[in-house]
Amino acid sequence: MANLKNIKNRINSIISTQKIARAMKMVASAKVKKFENRVKTSRPFTYELEKMFYRLLHSVPEIEAKTAVFKEPLNNYPVLLKERPIKNVGLLVLTSNKGLSGAFNANLVRYTLKKVQEYKEKGIGSTLFIVGQKGYSPLKRVADANGFKIAEQYLNFSENPTSSQAMLVASDMARAFVNGEIDSMEIITTRFKNMMSYSVEKWDILPLDEIDFEYTKEEFTDMEVEPSISGILSELVPLFISSIIFQAMLESIASELASRMTAMSAACNNAEEMIQQLTIDYNKARQASITQEITEIVGGSAAINK
């Protein structure tokens, strides 16, 4: 009887877990469709903004250092766009605050450590800006051992990214860039492909690569700028940087939800298989218990009749 009770308790426990996994799958399925639409609608804007930004820079022969005092480091386009040797990279790592999303966060952490090691072998240091508790906790534990430091962590961002959050991250990274703490801005994120897949990628923001353009030379026609190139760049550079970060955040959330949906679907299937197997074991144990009881009754009756 004790064995039967244990099996029955395990079946009930797995059924409860299956209900939770099924509910999480349904929630993730509903949310991922919403974020899929947001990702697809924001991609053209980010692409066109990047295209316009490169066209504008193509029209400017050279950006000279200005003596003007900028209100925010993010507006200090002469320093942000100036080429300089890269001694320390700034990596923005986008992870989640919640688990139960398969290998989503583990893949990002593994990719980050791989990039840090590659830079270390080249004699380049790494400074991390981490979004999400699931990335901050494991990376903090191995920071000293892997020779990188964590400049900022953003653990209170909501599941619904906003442009203000992207602007906050962009401002922190720009401040570190202007102060000479980092010499590049890069993002480690995931690119959402579809409901079933995503890819971990590194996006480069600064310094600008003037060779690796996705646009043809015919698209780089000269632009007439009014009232001044300085005024335009001081506003366009913050928008350019924050929009790329915002796009990366949307891609990351969509990928996380897709990964969670897939993981919870697999959990539901595994739970169903375990329930079926345990039900078979329960029936076998119950049948053996009944057979044993019948055998004992028949044996006792035969002993009395003797």
C-alpha positions as CSV (number, residue, x, y, z in Angstrom):
1,M,0.0,0.0,0.0
2,A,2.9,2.4,0.8
3,N,4.2,1.9,-2.7
4,L,0.8,2.6,-4.2
5,K,0.5,5.7,-2.2
6,N,3.9,7.0,-3.2
7,I,3.1,6.4,-6.9
8,K,-0.2,8.2,-6.6
9,N,1.4,11.2,-4.9
10,R,4.0,11.4,-7.7
11,I,1.2,11.3,-10.3
12,N,-0.7,14.1,-8.6
13,S,2.4,16.2,-8.2
14,I,3.3,15.8,-11.9
15,I,-0.3,16.7,-12.9
16,S,0.0,19.9,-10.8
17,T,3.3,20.8,-12.4
18,Q,1.9,20.1,-15.9
19,K,-1.0,22.5,-15.2
20,I,1.5,25.2,-14.3
21,A,3.6,24.5,-17.4
22,R,0.6,24.5,-19.6
23,A,-0.6,27.9,-18.2
24,M,2.9,29.4,-18.7
25,K,3.0,28.1,-22.2
26,M,-0.4,29.7,-23.0
27,V,0.8,33.1,-21.5
28,A,4.0,33.0,-23.4
29,S,2.2,32.0,-26.6
30,A,-0.1,35.0,-26.3
31,K,2.7,37.5,-25.5
32,V,5.2,36.2,-28.1
33,K,2.7,37.0,-30.9
34,K,2.4,40.6,-29.6
35,F,6.1,41.0,-29.4
36,E,6.6,39.4,-32.8
37,N,4.4,42.2,-34.3
38,R,6.3,44.8,-32.4
39,V,9.7,43.5,-33.6
40,K,8.6,43.3,-37.2
41,T,7.1,46.8,-37.2
42,S,10.1,48.4,-35.5
43,R,12.7,46.8,-37.7
44,P,11.9,49.1,-40.7
45,F,12.2,52.2,-38.6
46,T,15.5,51.2,-37.1
47,Y,16.8,50.3,-40.6
48,E,15.7,53.6,-42.2
49,L,17.1,55.6,-39.2
50,E,20.5,53.8,-39.6
51,K,20.4,54.4,-43.3
52,M,19.7,58.1,-42.9
53,F,22.4,58.4,-40.3
54,Y,25.0,56.8,-42.6
55,R,23.9,59.0,-45.4
56,L,24.3,62.1,-43.3
57,L,27.8,61.1,-42.2
58,H,28.7,60.4,-45.8
59,S,27.8,64.0,-46.6
60,V,30.1,65.3,-43.8
61,P,33.8,65.2,-44.9
62,E,35.1,65.2,-41.3
63,I,33.7,65.7,-37.9
64,E,35.9,68.1,-36.0
65,A,36.2,68.3,-32.2
66,K,34.0,71.0,-30.8
67,T,34.8,73.2,-27.8
68,A,31.1,73.5,-27.0
69,V,29.9,72.0,-23.7
70,F,27.2,69.4,-24.2
71,K,24.3,68.9,-21.8
72,E,24.6,65.1,-21.8
73,P,27.5,62.8,-22.9
74,L,25.0,61.2,-25.3
75,N,24.8,64.4,-27.2
76,N,28.6,64.7,-27.4
77,Y,28.8,63.5,-31.0
78,P,32.4,64.6,-31.7
79,V,33.8,62.3,-29.1
80,L,31.3,59.5,-29.7
81,L,32.0,59.4,-33.5
82,K,35.8,60.0,-33.2
83,E,37.9,57.0,-34.2
84,R,40.3,55.8,-31.5
85,P,42.2,52.6,-30.5
86,I,40.1,50.1,-28.8
87,K,41.6,49.2,-25.4
88,N,38.4,48.3,-23.6
89,V,35.1,47.2,-25.1
90,G,31.7,48.0,-23.6
91,L,29.3,45.1,-23.9
92,L,25.6,45.4,-23.3
93,V,24.3,42.0,-22.4
94,L,20.5,41.5,-22.7
95,T,19.1,38.7,-20.5
96,S,15.8,38.1,-18.7
97,N,14.7,38.5,-15.1
98,K,12.7,35.2,-15.1
99,G,13.8,31.6,-15.7
100,L,12.0,28.6,-17.1
101,S,12.9,29.7,-20.6
102,G,15.0,26.8,-21.7
103,A,18.6,27.6,-22.6
104,F,17.9,31.2,-23.4
105,N,19.9,32.8,-20.6
106,A,22.6,30.1,-20.6
107,N,23.3,30.7,-24.3
108,L,23.7,34.4,-23.7
109,V,26.0,34.0,-20.7
110,R,28.1,31.4,-22.6
111,Y,28.4,33.6,-25.7
112,T,29.4,36.6,-23.5
113,L,32.2,34.7,-21.8
114,K,33.4,33.5,-25.2
115,K,33.6,37.1,-26.5
116,V,35.3,38.3,-23.3
117,Q,37.9,35.6,-23.7
118,E,38.5,36.5,-27.3
119,Y,39.1,40.1,-26.4
120,K,41.3,39.1,-23.5
121,E,43.5,37.1,-25.9
122,K,43.9,40.3,-28.0
123,G,44.8,42.3,-25.0
124,I,41.5,44.1,-24.9
125,G,39.5,44.5,-21.7
126,S,35.8,44.2,-21.3
127,T,33.3,46.2,-19.3
128,L,29.7,44.8,-19.1
129,F,26.4,46.5,-18.8
130,I,23.9,43.8,-17.9
131,V,20.1,43.8,-18.3
132,G,18.3,41.0,-16.4
133,Q,18.9,39.1,-13.2
134,K,19.5,35.8,-14.9
135,G,22.5,37.2,-16.7
136,Y,23.8,39.4,-13.8
137,S,24.0,36.6,-11.2
138,P,26.1,34.1,-13.1
139,L,28.4,36.7,-14.7
140,K,29.0,38.4,-11.4
141,R,30.3,35.1,-9.9
142,V,32.9,34.7,-12.7
143,A,33.8,38.3,-13.3
144,D,37.1,38.3,-11.4
145,A,38.1,34.9,-12.7
146,N,37.5,36.0,-16.3
147,G,39.1,39.4,-16.0
148,F,36.1,41.7,-16.8
149,K,34.1,44.2,-14.7
150,I,30.5,45.0,-14.5
151,A,29.8,48.8,-14.8
152,E,26.0,48.8,-14.6
153,Q,23.2,46.3,-14.0
154,Y,19.5,46.9,-14.8
155,L,17.4,44.5,-12.8
156,N,14.2,46.4,-12.5
157,F,13.2,46.7,-16.2
158,S,9.7,45.5,-17.0
159,E,8.9,42.8,-19.5
160,N,7.6,45.5,-21.8
161,P,10.6,47.5,-23.0
162,T,10.3,51.3,-23.5
163,S,12.3,53.9,-25.3
164,S,13.1,55.6,-22.0
165,Q,14.7,52.4,-20.7
166,A,16.8,52.2,-23.9
167,M,17.7,55.9,-23.5
168,L,18.9,55.2,-19.9
169,V,21.2,52.4,-21.0
170,A,22.4,54.5,-24.0
171,S,23.2,57.4,-21.6
172,D,25.2,55.2,-19.2
173,M,27.2,53.7,-22.0
174,A,27.8,57.1,-23.7
175,R,29.0,58.5,-20.4
176,A,31.5,55.6,-20.0
177,F,32.6,56.2,-23.7
178,V,33.1,59.9,-23.3
179,N,35.0,59.4,-20.0
180,G,37.3,57.0,-21.7
181,E,36.2,54.0,-19.7
182,I,35.2,52.1,-22.8
183,D,36.3,52.6,-26.5
184,S,33.4,50.8,-28.2
185,M,29.7,50.0,-27.7
186,E,28.5,46.5,-28.5
187,I,25.3,44.5,-27.8
188,I,25.1,40.8,-27.1
189,T,21.4,39.9,-27.7
190,T,19.2,37.5,-29.6
191,R,17.7,38.0,-33.0
192,F,14.1,36.7,-33.1
193,K,13.5,34.6,-36.2
194,N,10.2,32.9,-35.6
195,M,8.1,31.2,-32.8
196,M,10.6,28.3,-32.7
197,S,14.0,29.8,-33.2
198,Y,16.3,32.7,-32.4
199,S,20.1,33.3,-32.7
200,V,22.6,34.8,-30.3
201,E,24.4,37.7,-31.9
202,K,26.7,40.6,-31.3
203,W,25.7,44.0,-32.7
204,D,28.2,46.8,-33.1
205,I,27.2,50.4,-32.4
206,L,30.4,52.4,-32.0
207,P,32.9,52.9,-33.5
208,L,31.2,53.1,-36.9
209,D,32.5,50.7,-39.5
210,E,32.7,52.7,-42.7
211,I,33.5,49.6,-44.8
212,D,30.8,47.1,-43.8
213,F,27.8,49.0,-45.0
214,E,24.6,47.1,-46.1
215,Y,23.7,49.9,-48.6
216,T,24.9,50.5,-52.1
217,K,26.9,53.5,-53.0
218,E,24.0,54.9,-55.1
219,E,22.1,55.4,-51.9
220,F,24.8,57.6,-50.5
221,T,23.7,60.8,-52.2
222,D,24.8,64.1,-50.6
223,M,22.4,65.7,-48.2
224,E,21.7,69.3,-47.5
225,V,21.4,70.0,-43.8
226,E,19.7,72.9,-42.1
227,P,20.1,74.8,-39.9
228,S,23.5,73.1,-39.0
229,I,25.2,69.7,-39.1
230,S,26.2,70.2,-35.4
231,G,22.6,70.7,-34.3
232,I,21.4,67.7,-36.3
233,L,24.1,65.3,-35.1
234,S,23.7,66.3,-31.5
235,E,20.1,65.1,-31.7
236,L,20.5,62.3,-34.2
237,V,23.4,60.4,-32.5
238,P,21.4,59.8,-29.3
239,L,18.4,58.7,-31.3
240,F,20.6,56.4,-33.4
241,I,22.2,54.7,-30.4
242,S,19.0,54.4,-28.3
243,S,17.0,53.0,-31.2
244,I,19.5,50.2,-31.8
245,I,19.4,49.4,-28.1
246,F,15.6,49.5,-28.1
247,Q,15.4,47.2,-31.1
248,A,17.8,44.8,-29.4
249,M,15.6,44.8,-26.3
250,L,12.5,44.0,-28.3
251,E,14.3,41.2,-30.1
252,S,15.5,39.8,-26.8
253,I,12.1,39.8,-25.1
254,A,10.5,38.1,-28.2
255,S,13.2,35.5,-28.2
256,E,12.8,34.9,-24.5
257,L,9.1,34.4,-24.8
258,A,9.5,32.0,-27.8
259,S,12.1,30.0,-25.8
260,R,9.8,29.8,-22.8
261,M,6.9,28.7,-25.0
262,T,9.0,26.0,-26.5
263,A,10.4,24.9,-23.1
264,M,7.0,24.8,-21.5
265,S,5.6,22.8,-24.4
266,A,8.4,20.2,-24.0
267,A,7.7,20.2,-20.2
268,C,4.0,19.4,-20.8
269,N,4.9,16.6,-23.2
270,N,7.5,15.1,-20.8
271,A,5.0,15.4,-17.9
272,E,2.4,13.5,-20.0
273,E,4.9,10.7,-20.7
274,M,5.8,10.4,-17.0
275,I,2.1,10.3,-16.0
276,Q,1.4,7.5,-18.5
277,Q,4.4,5.5,-17.2
278,L,3.5,6.1,-13.6
279,T,-0.1,5.1,-14.3
280,I,1.1,1.8,-15.8
281,D,3.4,1.3,-12.7
282,Y,0.5,2.1,-10.4
283,N,-1.9,-0.4,-12.1
284,K,0.8,-3.1,-12.0
285,A,1.5,-2.5,-8.3
286,R,-2.3,-2.4,-7.6
287,Q,-2.8,-5.7,-9.5
288,A,0.1,-7.3,-7.7
289,S,-1.4,-6.2,-4.4
290,I,-4.8,-7.6,-5.2
291,T,-3.3,-10.9,-6.4
292,Q,-1.3,-11.1,-3.2
293,E,-4.4,-10.5,-1.1
294,I,-6.3,-13.2,-3.0
295,T,-3.5,-15.6,-2.6
296,E,-3.4,-15.0,1.1
297,I,-7.1,-15.5,1.4
298,V,-7.1,-18.7,-0.6
299,G,-4.1,-20.0,1.4
300,G,-5.8,-19.2,4.7
301,S,-9.0,-20.8,3.6
302,A,-7.1,-24.0,2.6
303,A,-5.3,-24.1,5.9
304,I,-8.6,-23.9,7.8
305,N,-10.3,-26.6,5.8
306,K,-7.4,-29.0,6.6
